Amino acid sequence: MKRILLILISALSFSVYGQQIQWASKLIKYTSDLGGKQYGIKRILGKPDVFPQAGNSPNAWNPKNALDGYETVEVGFEKPQSVKQIAVFENLNAGCVVKISVDTGDGKYKTVWSRKRDYRTPTFKATIPADHAYYFKRKRRKIQEAPDVFNPGVEHAILESVVSNVVAVKVEFNFALLPGQKQVDAIGISDSEQPIEAAVNVGSQFKNIAAEKFPTLDAFQVLSLVGASGGEKMLFTQQSEEKELVYSCQKESSGSWSIPKLEATLSENGTNNYVDFIKDDLIIKGGNVYQKASGETGYQFFHLENGNYQPKDQLMITAYANYGDAAFLTATTDLKTVMLAVESDFTQGGTDFYFTKRKEDGTFGLLQNMGKIINSADDDISPQLLSDGKTLLFSSNGFSAFGGYDIFVSYRLDDTWKNWTEPINLGSGINSLGYDGAPFYDETNEVLYFVTDVDGKSAIHLARIPKQTLMNQK
C-alpha cells in the first residue's frame, strides 16, 4: 500500500495538532526562471501540488542551472510567525539544499541551517514505480510512459532553536551535488519539529468508496465512454489497429448489458471518433478534421432516426483555437453552455477547461478560460458536468494524485463559470497508480463508470457513489 500522508488543507496557514504551517505566498528574489506558466518560478508558491507522488511535473519550478549550477530563491509569507522547521519539497534528485536563511522583518537574512560537509539529509523515496506514470491525450494512439522518477524528497531543515517573527526565507541550492534533472515543488515553514508533509486532497466522503471491475467490456481496449440519461445506454470508443471506433450497448431488463454494437455512422472518420455528450436522441460527436480559424471545432451533432444516428450541423465556436487535433467536451442539459478541454494561447499550462455560451443563431461565442483553481499547469481533461450544472467530474495529472491521472470533482460557485472549489480527489479506492479518466456518472442508478489503464492495459471500472454524496447536496 502506498503511504497516505497528512492532508494539507490550506495554501497559507493552518493548525494541525498545534502545528502552524505556512506556504510561500510571494516571490521576492530568484536567480533563474524558465518563464511561462509551466516549470516557471511561480510554481514554487502555495502548497505542494506534485507531492506526495512527486516526479517530473510542469507544476514545479525547473531552474535553468538544474543540472550542475548554483541557484537561490527568496520567498515571503502572508503572516510573520515563529519557525522551528523549514521544508523544501524537491521533485527530482533531492538533497541539493545547502543553506537556508530567514528574515525576521529587518530585511537582513540570518543563516539558520546549512548542509554539513559530506553529509546528506535522508530523503523520502518515491513509492510509485516510475513506469506507472502515464501521459494521455485525445490525439493519442497509445499510452506512453512518462520520464523516470529519480529520488524525490523533502528536506526537513530543523533549526537549533525557534526563530520568531519570520517573514521571509532564502533557500540556496547546489545542484552539482547530484546528477540529473532537479525541480522544486514548494517551500513551507512550521513552528514545530513534526515533519511538514503533503498528501492528496481526498474528500472524507470518498475514503470508503471502492471500485470494481466492469467485465462487460473486458475484451475491448476502451478509451472513453459516455452514457445516456437513465443509464440504459452506453457509447464507448474502442481503439483498433487502424483508428478509433464507436460502439454502443444497451442495458437489458435483466440488468445485464447487451453485446456491444459497432456504430458505423459514428466511426467514419479516418482517425478520431468519440462521443462526449448524449441527451435523449441527440449526441455530440468529436473527431472531425476541421480548418483552423474557421469556427469549426471538430464536433458535430447527430440525431437518432429509425435506430441509427444521422449527422446534422457542426458545433461552431467563434474564433475557436486548439493546439491539438481533438478535444474533450461536456455541456449543460439545455445545451446553452458548452465546456471544452483544449490547449490554446490562454491556457494555464497544458490542456485547460473553457466554457462558451450559445448565441441566438445556434453557434457559440468566444471560449473563456475557467480559471486557475480548476485548471492546473499540466493537463486537465475528460470533463462531465452533471445535471445540476454545478458538479464537474474530470481527470487531471496537474494536482496531487495517486497515479499518472486521477479523477477529481469540483463545484461551480457562481454564474461566471470562472469560480470553482479546489478539486477533490475521489480517493485511492477509485484512483490507481496508473491512468484513471473518462468518468461518466449515471445519476439514475448512482454509479460512476471510468477507464483505468495500468501498464498499457485498459479496463472499465465502476463505483457506487450516492448522488447526494457526489453532488454535494445538503
C-alpha positions in Angstrom: 0.0 0.0 0.0 1.2 3.5 -0.8 1.8 5.6 2.2 -1.0 8.1 2.8 0.4 11.4 4.1 -1.2 14.1 6.1 -3.6 16.3 4.1 -2.5 19.9 3.9 -5.7 21.8 3.6 -4.8 25.5 3.5 -2.5 27.1 1.0 -1.4 29.7 3.5 -1.7 29.0 7.2 -3.5 26.4 9.4 -3.0 24.4 12.6 -2.7 20.7 12.9 -2.2 19.3 16.4 -0.9 22.7 17.4 1.4 22.9 14.4 1.2 26.2 12.5 2.2 25.8 8.8 2.5 28.4 6.1 3.4 28.0 2.4 5.4 30.6 0.5 2.9 33.2 -0.9 5.1 35.6 -2.8 8.4 35.8 -4.7 11.0 38.2 -3.5 14.1 37.3 -5.5 15.4 34.4 -7.6 18.3 33.6 -9.8 16.6 32.0 -12.7 13.2 31.4 -14.3 12.3 29.4 -17.4 9.3 31.7 -17.8 5.9 30.7 -19.0 3.1 29.0 -17.0 4.8 25.6 -16.9 8.0 24.9 -14.9 8.3 28.6 -14.0 9.4 30.1 -10.7 5.8 30.9 -9.7 5.1 27.1 -9.5 7.1 27.1 -6.2 4.3 29.2 -4.4 1.5 27.7 -2.4 1.2 24.2 -1.0 2.7 21.2 -2.8 0.7 20.2 -5.8 3.0 17.5 -7.1 3.8 15.7 -3.8 3.3 13.1 -2.5 3.6 11.3 -5.9 6.4 13.7 -6.9 8.4 13.2 -10.1 8.8 15.3 -13.2 6.0 17.9 -13.5 5.3 21.3 -15.1 3.7 22.2 -11.7 7.2 22.6 -10.2 10.0 25.1 -10.6 12.7 23.8 -13.0 15.8 26.0 -12.5 17.9 26.9 -15.5 21.0 25.6 -13.8 19.3 22.4 -12.5 21.9 20.0 -13.8 25.1 21.5 -12.3 24.6 25.0 -11.1 24.0 27.2 -8.0 20.6 28.8 -7.5 18.9 30.9 -4.9 15.3 31.8 -4.2 13.8 34.1 -1.7 10.1 33.8 -0.8 7.8 35.7 1.6 4.9 34.5 3.7 1.5 36.1 4.4 2.0 36.4 8.2 5.1 36.7 10.5 5.4 33.6 12.6 7.8 31.6 14.8 9.7 29.0 12.9 11.4 25.7 14.1 11.3 23.9 10.7 11.6 24.8 7.1 10.7 22.2 4.5 11.7 22.2 0.8 9.9 19.8 -1.5 12.3 18.6 -4.2 10.6 16.6 -7.0 13.7 15.1 -8.6 17.1 14.1 -7.1 16.5 15.7 -3.7 19.4 16.7 -1.4 20.7 19.8 -3.1 19.7 22.4 -0.5 22.9 23.8 1.0 21.9 26.8 3.1 18.7 28.3 4.5 18.4 31.9 5.9 15.5 33.8 7.4 14.4 37.4 7.5 12.7 38.5 10.8 11.5 41.8 9.4 14.6 43.9 9.2 15.4 43.0 5.6 18.5 41.1 6.6 18.9 37.4 6.3 20.4 35.3 9.0 21.7 31.7 8.3 19.8 29.2 10.4 20.6 25.9 8.6 23.4 24.6 6.3 24.3 21.2 4.9 27.2 19.6 6.7 30.3 18.6 4.8 30.0 15.1 3.4 26.6 14.7 4.9 23.3 14.2 3.1 20.0 14.5 4.9 17.9 11.3 4.3 15.1 11.9 1.8 11.8 10.3 1.2 12.0 7.7 -1.6 9.1 7.6 -4.1 6.9 4.6 -3.6 5.3 4.8 -7.1 7.1 2.7 -9.7 8.3 5.0 -12.5 6.5 3.0 -15.2 3.2 3.7 -13.6 3.1 7.4 -14.6 1.4 8.0 -17.9 0.8 10.7 -20.4 -2.6 10.6 -22.1 -4.2 12.9 -24.7 -7.1 12.6 -27.0 -4.8 12.6 -30.0 -3.1 9.5 -28.6 -2.6 6.3 -30.4 -1.4 4.6 -27.2 -0.5 5.3 -23.6 3.1 6.5 -23.3 5.4 6.2 -20.3 6.4 9.4 -18.6 10.1 10.2 -17.8 11.5 8.2 -14.9 11.2 9.4 -11.3 14.5 9.9 -9.6 14.7 10.2 -5.8 12.2 12.8 -4.9 12.3 14.0 -1.3 11.5 16.6 1.3 14.4 18.5 3.0 13.1 18.9 6.6 15.5 21.5 8.0 15.1 21.5 11.8 16.5 24.6 13.4 18.6 24.5 16.5 16.2 27.0 18.2 12.9 28.7 17.4 13.2 31.9 15.4 10.5 34.5 16.0 8.7 36.8 13.6 10.0 35.2 10.3 8.6 37.0 7.3 10.8 35.5 4.5 13.1 32.6 3.7 16.1 32.3 1.4 17.0 28.9 0.1 20.3 28.2 -1.6 20.8 25.1 -3.8 23.9 23.5 -5.2 22.5 21.3 -8.0 26.0 20.0 -8.8 25.8 17.8 -5.7 23.7 15.2 -7.6 23.4 14.2 -11.2 20.2 14.5 -13.2 17.3 17.0 -13.5 16.0 19.0 -10.5 12.7 20.5 -9.7 11.2 22.2 -6.6 7.5 22.0 -5.7 7.0 24.1 -2.6 8.6 25.7 0.5 6.9 25.6 3.9 7.6 26.8 7.4 6.3 25.5 10.8 6.7 26.2 14.4 7.1 22.5 15.2 9.6 19.7 14.6 6.8 17.5 13.4 7.6 16.9 9.7 5.7 19.0 7.3 4.2 16.6 4.8 1.8 16.6 1.9 -1.0 14.4 0.7 -3.7 14.0 -1.8 -6.8 16.2 -1.2 -9.2 13.4 -0.7 -12.7 14.2 0.4 -13.8 12.4 3.5 -17.0 11.3 1.8 -14.9 9.3 -0.7 -12.5 7.5 1.6 -14.5 4.3 2.0 -15.7 4.0 -1.6 -14.1 1.2 -3.7 -14.3 0.4 -7.4 -15.0 -2.9 -9.0 -14.3 -4.3 -12.5 -17.0 -3.9 -15.2 -16.5 -7.2 -17.1 -18.9 -6.5 -19.9 -16.3 -4.6 -21.9 -13.3 -6.6 -20.8 -12.4 -7.6 -24.3 -12.3 -4.0 -25.6 -9.4 -1.5 -25.4 -11.8 1.3 -24.3 -10.5 4.9 -24.5 -13.6 6.8 -23.4 -17.3 6.3 -22.6 -20.5 8.2 -22.0 -24.0 7.1 -21.1 -27.5 8.3 -21.8 -29.7 9.7 -19.1 -31.3 6.9 -17.2 -28.3 4.7 -17.6 -29.9 2.4 -20.2 -27.4 3.0 -23.0 -23.7 3.5 -23.2 -21.5 4.6 -26.1 -17.8 4.0 -25.9 -14.7 4.4 -28.1 -12.6 1.4 -28.9 -9.0 1.6 -30.1 -8.5 -0.6 -33.1 -5.2 -1.1 -35.0 -6.2 1.5 -37.6 -8.4 4.0 -35.9 -10.9 4.7 -33.2 -14.3 3.0 -33.4 -17.6 3.9 -31.6 -19.7 1.1 -30.1 -23.0 1.1 -28.2 -24.5 -1.3 -25.7 -27.9 -1.4 -24.0 -28.9 -2.4 -20.5 -31.4 -5.3 -20.7 -34.4 -5.9 -18.5 -32.3 -8.5 -16.5 -29.8 -5.7 -15.6 -27.0 -7.1 -17.8 -25.6 -5.3 -20.8 -26.1 -6.3 -24.4 -23.2 -7.3 -26.7 -21.6 -4.1 -28.0 -22.7 -3.0 -31.5 -20.5 -1.1 -33.8 -22.0 2.3 -34.7 -20.8 2.6 -38.3 -22.0 6.2 -38.9 -20.2 7.4 -35.8 -16.9 5.7 -36.9 -16.4 7.1 -40.3 -13.5 9.4 -39.6 -10.1 8.2 -40.6 -8.5 8.6 -37.1 -10.5 10.0 -34.2 -14.1 9.0 -33.4 -15.6 9.6 -30.0 -18.9 10.7 -28.4 -18.7 13.2 -25.5 -22.4 14.1 -24.9 -25.8 12.4 -25.0 -29.2 13.9 -24.4 -32.3 11.9 -25.4 -31.9 11.3 -29.2 -29.1 13.8 -29.7 -25.4 13.3 -29.3 -22.3 15.4 -29.9 -19.5 13.5 -31.6 -15.9 14.6 -32.0 -13.0 13.7 -34.2 -13.8 15.5 -37.4 -11.0 17.1 -39.3 -11.5 20.9 -39.1 -9.9 24.0 -40.5 -8.2 26.4 -38.1 -9.7 29.8 -37.6 -12.9 28.8 -39.3 -15.1 28.4 -36.2 -15.2 24.6 -36.8 -14.4 22.6 -33.7 -14.3 19.0 -35.0 -17.6 18.3 -33.2 -20.9 17.6 -34.9 -24.5 17.0 -33.7 -26.1 13.7 -34.6 -29.8 12.7 -34.1 -31.2 9.2 -33.7 -33.5 8.4 -36.5 -35.1 5.0 -37.1 -32.5 3.4 -34.8 -29.5 5.0 -36.5 -27.5 8.2 -35.8 -27.6 10.7 -38.6 -25.2 13.7 -38.9 -26.6 17.2 -38.6 -25.0 20.6 -38.0 -21.4 21.1 -36.9 -20.7 22.7 -33.5 -19.4 26.2 -34.3 -17.5 28.4 -31.9 -16.3 31.9 -32.7 -12.5 32.1 -33.2 -12.1 28.6 -32.0 -8.5 27.6 -31.3 -6.9 24.4 -30.2 -3.3 23.3 -30.5 -4.4 19.6 -30.7 -6.4 17.9 -33.4 -9.2 16.9 -31.0 -10.7 18.0 -27.6 -12.9 16.9 -24.7 -16.5 18.2 -24.3 -19.4 18.4 -21.9 -22.4 20.6 -21.7 -25.4 21.7 -19.6 -28.6 19.7 -20.2 -30.2 22.6 -22.0 -27.1 23.0 -24.3 -26.8 26.7 -23.5 -23.3 26.3 -22.1 -20.6 24.0 -23.5 -17.3 23.2 -21.8 -14.3 22.1 -23.7 -10.8 20.9 -22.7 -8.3 22.3 -25.2 -4.9 23.8 -25.2 -4.6 27.4 -26.6 -2.6 30.6 -26.0 -4.7 31.3 -22.9 -4.2 28.0 -21.0 -2.7 27.8 -17.5 -0.3 25.2 -18.8 -1.4 22.2 -20.7 -5.0 21.3 -21.6 -7.4 23.6 -19.8 -11.1 23.8 -19.3 -13.0 26.6 -21.2 -16.7 27.5 -21.5 -18.8 29.1 -24.2 -22.4 30.3 -24.3 -24.8 29.6 -27.1 -25.9 32.6 -29.2 -29.3 33.2 -30.8 -28.2 31.8 -34.2 -27.2 28.4 -32.6 -23.5 29.0 -32.8 -21.4 29.6 -29.7 -19.3 32.7 -28.6 -15.7 33.0 -27.6 -14.1 30.4 -25.4 -13.3 31.7 -21.9 -10.9 30.1 -19.5 -12.5 28.7 -16.3 -9.7 29.9 -14.0 -6.7 28.9 -12.0 -8.4 26.9 -9.3 -9.7 24.2 -11.6 -7.0 24.5 -14.3 -3.5 23.2 -13.4 -0.2 23.7 -15.1 -0.5 20.3 -16.6 -3.4 18.6 -18.5 -7.0 18.7 -17.3 -9.2 16.5 -19.4 -12.4 14.3 -19.7 -15.0 16.6 -18.1 -18.5 15.5 -17.3 -20.9 18.2 -16.0 -23.8 16.6 -14.0 -27.4 17.6 -14.3 -27.3 20.3 -11.6 -24.9 22.3 -13.9 -22.5 22.7 -10.9 -20.9 19.4 -10.3 -17.9 18.7 -12.6 -16.1 15.4 -12.8 -12.8 15.3 -14.6 -9.4 13.7 -14.9 -6.1 15.5 -14.4 -2.4 15.0 -13.9 -1.9 18.5 -12.6 -2.9 18.1 -8.9 -1.5 15.9 -6.1 -2.7 12.4 -7.0 -2.2 8.7 -6.6 -1.0 8.0 -10.1 -0.5 9.4 -13.5 -4.0 10.8 -14.0 -6.6 10.8 -11.2 -10.4 11.6 -11.2 -11.5 14.7 -9.3 -14.7 16.6 -8.6 -15.2 20.3 -8.3 -18.2 22.5 -7.7 -19.2 25.7 -9.5 -19.6 28.6 -7.1 -21.4 31.2 -9.2 -22.7 32.1 -12.6 -19.5 33.4 -14.0 -18.3 29.8 -14.7 -14.8 31.0 -13.5 -15.1 30.3 -9.8 -14.8 26.7 -8.7 -13.9 24.9 -5.5 -10.5 23.3 -5.1 -10.6 19.9 -6.9 -11.3 17.0 -4.6 -9.6 13.6 -5.4 -12.1 10.7 -5.4 -9.7 8.6 -3.3 -7.4 5.6 -3.7 -10.4 3.2 -3.8 -11.1 4.7 -7.3 -7.8 6.1 -8.5 -5.0 3.7 -9.2 -1.2 4.1 -9.7 -1.8 4.4 -13.5 -4.2 6.4 -15.6 -7.8 6.9 -14.4 -10.1 9.0 -16.6 -13.1 9.3 -18.9 -15.6 9.5 -15.9 -19.3 9.0 -16.6 -21.7 9.2 -13.7 -25.1 7.5 -14.1 -27.3 9.7 -11.9 -30.3 7.4 -12.1 -28.5 4.3 -10.8 -25.9 6.3 -8.9 -22.9 4.5 -10.5 -19.7 6.0 -11.6 -18.0 4.4 -14.7 -14.4 5.2 -15.7 -11.4 3.9 -17.6 -8.3 2.7 -15.9 -5.1 2.0 -17.6 -2.1 0.3 -15.9 0.9 -0.9 -17.8 -0.8 -0.3 -21.2 -3.9 -2.4 -20.4 -7.2 -0.6 -20.1 -10.3 -1.7 -18.2 -13.6 -0.3 -17.3 -14.4 0.0 -13.6 -17.4 1.2 -11.7 -18.0 2.6 -8.2 -21.3 3.0 -6.5 -21.5 6.6 -5.1 -24.7 8.1 -3.7 -25.9 11.0 -5.8 -26.2 13.1 -2.6 -22.6 12.5 -1.8 -21.1 13.2 -5.2 -23.3 16.3 -6.0 -22.6 17.8 -2.5 -26.3 18.0 -1.8 -27.4 19.0 1.7 
